[in-house]
């Protein structure tokens, strides 16, 4: 398979390295494309195999020429979210399949354009929901599929982002909804996809609330950060700020972003307390699914720890799953939790609760990435996937619809019926 990668920021590295290091006997990266020439050169250097002439590179404005000259079979889209639809559609029209970083896209207009192009061309897109492939999350799917707690009736799902990871969304391009759809689309697409997949259903009604409670100018004042600058690199109080991002002190950030600033003026270290930030940091949603299951969902982006807590209520008992990824955050320091920080408890009615052995895997995201990449790049070498973890345009669409509806509910103060929302836009999934 001939592969082209569009978007050479931090997210493309997983795909690039997987092909170059693990699947070079089966696939070849024939081209890289980015809007920033500096990052493009770094990516090409990393992707080029010894003894070759290297990988062809194209600036974003030359994407169509890339397709014509290199004739890739598959295009990997790892650009900022609002650009996904453009490259997906252009790849489809050129006869290419697509592997897309999550989310599939950020709004209904772009979603309809993707769905129309897919129907018109018959091409395929896979959305890379690596959380589905985590051994611990797959265990939950298996328990539910087996009927361990009977019929699932209700779910409580809380996701905590700490003050390192969570804060990062407020200093990058994600900080504006027109770029990312906000955290309810950009980040929660993972979580809503898990719920759709675990429950084997799709969302129908959503009522949500959300606000920016922490990453605000008033909080900077409360923290004694008067006189702060627009970005960390030029901030007079950065040395006393727990949220300082020192790109000059991090080799990867320096080479990938700091040294690339002159090419496009993109600053990776903008102040997380800026007044013009357009996304929420505190969100809650109540969701009703077509199956009748209801779910309460909470996402916070300034927690003292990172991880998830989820409880499934069923007619025979409940499942409680907790994963502490990071124990605590103090002055920007993160203490990563070990494997024993993932727990799953099964409590059947009339019995004592039982702690289950939780499977673990090697590699990023709890062992999820190597499994997912195996199914993407070497499906014949993998066992048949009885859990149905691959995600196409349909799964990708449903994963963002909860967040889009939640954003709409926050804006209007009313519940949103997703089938009605889709009919109004002529969207069919």
Buried (B, 14 or more C-beta within 10 A) or exposed (E): BBBBBBBBBBBBBBBBEBBBEBBEEEBBBBBBBBBBBBBBBBBBEBBBEEEEEEBBBBBBEBBEEBBEEBBBBBBBBBBBBBBBBBBBBBBBBBEBBBBBBBBBBBBBEBBBBBBBBBEEBEBBBBBBBBBBBBBBBBBBBEBBEEEBBBEBBBBBBBBBBBBBBBBBBBBBBBBBBEBBBBBBBBBBBBBBBBBBBBBBBBBBBBBBBBEBEBBBBEBBEEBEBEEBBEBBBEBEBBEEBBBBBBBEEEEEBBBBBBBBBEBEEBBBBBBBBBEEBEBBBBBBBBBBBBBEBBBBBBBBBBBEBBBBBBBBBBEBBBBBBBBBBBBBBEEBEBEEBEEEBBBBBBBBEEEEEEEBEBBBBEBEBBBBBBBBBBBBBBEEEEEEBEBEBBBEBBBBBBBBBBBBBBBBBBEEEEBBBBBEBBEEEEBEB
